[in-house]
Amino acid sequence: MTATLRQTATTVANSMIEGASMASALIGGAAGAYLGYQLAPTGWTDGTRILFAGAVAVVGAVAIDGLAELVLAPLRRLMRTRSPLNATRASAPAPADNLDDALAQVATATEADAAHRAAGAAFRIDQGDNFLRDEDRWRGYEDGEASFYLAPGVVLHHRAEVGKYGREHHFTLLTGDGEQPVAITGMEQIRHHLAARAVGLPARPATADTKDADEDKALIAVLDDHIKALEA
């Protein structure tokens, strides 16, 4: 199997594993909501029965997701071990001799884990193989967050948290000149922002307001003309 096919197979497998994790939580929540509503005493009001069903749905989602993790966690470790990126990685360090060394090792491991998680979660916004999903370009931090350097003064930030239906991943574009952080859900947003900065225009994300939407369309047209001129 060639390196490209191996990487593609790994990407598909990782996507399927994440999809199975999300599906298990949704199935558990739906089953819990149904059972909770059916088991609620008929003497309760509809509002109370719905609240009870919602509580059971959360319990069901967490329980089913936890059971699914018993199967999915080994699969994640297997895919991580077989990842082409791991072929050139150094072996694990020797056991620490004291607490300070152990803390340093764990801090380094936490940073590496954060970078790995960010690169793995990047498939949600980047379906390619050689940009945001390149783990070596992510820098992890001890708090579990990570950043991806895009350009001078512009980085993509990744943060993960446990949500109602499992782990949720958030990508945010940060700049060093005081602009408001921008939530990123697709590569086209990053392109729009960088292209706007390249020509000195504001990179305000699109809004639902009609006037703002018209301004965004005009801005995109200017950016496209500029990019075409650069490519000519």
C-alpha positions in Angstrom: 0.0 0.0 0.0 1.4 3.4 -1.0 1.9 6.2 1.5 -1.0 8.2 -0.1 -3.4 5.2 0.1 -2.3 4.5 3.7 -2.9 8.1 4.7 -6.3 8.1 3.0 -7.3 4.8 4.7 -6.2 6.3 8.1 -8.2 9.4 7.5 -11.4 7.5 6.5 -11.0 5.2 9.5 -10.5 8.2 11.9 -13.6 9.8 10.5 -15.6 6.6 10.9 -14.5 6.3 14.5 -15.5 9.9 15.3 -18.8 9.4 13.5 -19.5 6.2 15.5 -18.8 8.1 18.7 -21.2 10.9 17.8 -23.8 8.4 16.6 -23.6 6.4 19.8 -24.3 9.5 21.9 -27.2 10.5 19.7 -28.7 7.0 19.8 -28.3 6.9 23.5 -30.0 10.3 23.9 -32.9 9.4 21.7 -33.4 6.1 23.4 -33.2 7.7 26.8 -35.7 10.4 25.8 -38.2 7.8 24.5 -37.9 5.6 27.6 -38.0 8.5 29.9 -41.2 9.8 28.4 -42.8 6.3 28.4 -41.8 5.6 32.0 -42.8 8.9 33.4 -46.0 8.6 35.5 -49.1 9.4 33.5 -50.3 11.7 36.3 -47.5 14.2 35.6 -48.1 17.2 33.4 -46.7 17.1 29.8 -44.1 19.7 30.8 -42.9 17.6 33.7 -42.8 14.4 31.6 -40.7 16.2 28.9 -38.2 17.5 31.5 -37.9 14.0 33.0 -37.4 12.5 29.5 -34.7 15.1 28.8 -32.9 14.2 32.0 -33.0 10.5 31.1 -31.9 11.4 27.5 -28.7 13.0 28.9 -28.0 10.0 31.1 -28.6 7.6 28.2 -26.3 9.6 25.9 -23.5 9.6 28.5 -24.0 5.9 29.3 -24.1 4.7 25.7 -21.2 7.0 24.7 -19.2 5.6 27.6 -19.9 2.0 26.5 -18.9 2.9 22.9 -15.6 4.3 24.1 -14.7 0.9 25.5 -14.5 -0.2 21.9 -13.5 3.0 20.2 -10.6 4.0 22.5 -8.5 0.9 21.5 -9.3 1.6 17.9 -8.1 5.2 18.3 -4.9 4.0 19.9 -4.4 1.5 17.0 -4.9 4.1 14.4 -2.5 6.5 16.2 0.1 3.8 16.4 -0.3 3.0 12.7 -0.3 6.6 11.6 2.5 7.5 9.2 3.4 10.4 11.4 4.3 8.0 14.2 6.8 6.1 12.1 9.5 8.7 12.6 8.6 9.6 16.2 11.0 8.9 19.0 10.2 6.2 21.5 8.7 7.1 24.9 11.1 8.5 27.5 12.5 6.4 30.3 10.6 6.5 33.6 11.2 9.6 35.6 13.5 9.5 38.6 11.6 12.2 40.6 8.5 14.2 40.7 9.9 17.2 38.8 11.0 15.0 35.9 7.7 13.2 35.9 5.9 16.6 35.7 8.1 17.7 32.8 7.4 14.5 30.9 3.6 14.8 31.5 3.6 18.4 30.4 5.4 17.5 27.2 3.0 14.6 26.6 0.1 16.9 27.2 1.3 19.4 24.6 1.9 16.6 22.1 -1.6 15.2 22.8 -3.2 18.6 22.3 -1.5 19.0 18.9 -2.6 15.5 17.9 -6.2 16.1 18.9 -6.3 19.4 17.1 -4.9 17.9 13.9 -7.3 15.0 14.2 -10.3 17.2 14.7 -9.3 19.5 11.8 -11.1 17.2 9.4 -14.3 19.0 10.4 -13.1 22.1 8.6 -10.4 20.8 6.3 -11.0 17.7 4.2 -7.5 17.8 2.6 -4.5 15.9 3.9 -1.6 18.3 3.9 -2.6 21.5 5.7 -4.6 21.8 8.9 -4.3 18.0 9.4 -0.6 18.2 9.5 0.1 17.5 13.2 3.7 18.8 13.0 2.4 22.3 12.3 0.2 22.4 15.4 1.6 23.6 18.7 0.0 22.1 21.8 -0.1 23.7 25.3 -0.3 22.3 28.8 -3.9 23.3 29.1 -4.9 21.0 26.2 -5.4 23.8 23.7 -3.4 24.2 20.5 -2.6 26.8 17.8 -1.7 26.6 14.1 0.5 29.4 12.7 -1.1 30.8 9.5 0.7 34.1 8.9 2.4 36.9 10.9 -0.1 37.9 13.5 -2.7 35.3 12.6 -3.1 31.9 14.2 -5.9 29.3 14.3 -6.7 28.2 17.8 -8.3 24.9 18.8 -10.1 24.1 22.0 -12.0 21.0 23.0 -14.6 20.6 25.8 -17.0 18.0 26.9 -20.5 19.0 25.7 -23.9 17.6 26.2 -23.4 14.9 23.6 -19.7 14.2 24.0 -16.5 16.1 23.1 -16.9 19.3 21.1 -14.2 21.0 19.1 -14.0 24.7 18.6 -11.7 26.5 16.1 -11.1 30.2 16.3 -9.1 32.6 14.3 -7.0 34.9 16.4 -5.1 38.0 15.4 -2.5 40.2 17.1 -4.0 43.5 16.2 -7.1 43.6 18.5 -9.7 42.2 16.1 -12.5 40.1 17.5 -11.9 36.3 17.4 -13.7 34.6 14.5 -15.2 31.1 14.9 -14.1 29.0 12.0 -16.2 26.2 10.5 -14.6 26.0 7.0 -11.5 26.7 5.0 -13.2 29.4 2.9 -13.5 31.6 6.1 -9.7 31.4 6.6 -9.1 32.2 2.9 -11.5 35.2 3.2 -9.8 36.5 6.2 -6.2 36.2 4.9 -7.1 37.6 1.5 -8.8 40.6 3.1 -5.7 41.3 5.3 -3.5 41.0 2.3 -5.2 43.9 0.6 -5.7 45.9 3.8 -9.5 45.4 4.0 -11.6 44.5 7.1 -12.2 40.8 7.4 -15.6 41.0 9.1 -17.5 37.7 8.9 -20.9 37.6 7.1 -24.0 38.4 9.1 -27.7 37.9 8.6 -28.3 41.6 8.2 -29.1 42.5 4.6 -26.9 45.5 4.4 -24.0 43.6 5.9 -24.5 40.7 3.6 -24.4 43.1 0.6 -21.2 44.6 1.9 -19.7 41.1 2.4 -20.6 40.1 -1.2 -18.9 43.3 -2.5 -15.8 42.6 -0.4 -15.6 39.0 -1.7 -15.8 40.3 -5.2 -12.9 42.7 -4.6 -10.9 40.0 -3.0 -11.6 37.6 -6.0 -10.5 40.3 -8.5 -7.3 40.9 -6.5 -6.5 37.2 -6.3 -7.1 36.8 -10.0 -4.8 39.7 -10.7 -2.1 38.1 -8.6 -2.5 34.8 -10.4 -2.4 36.4 -13.9 
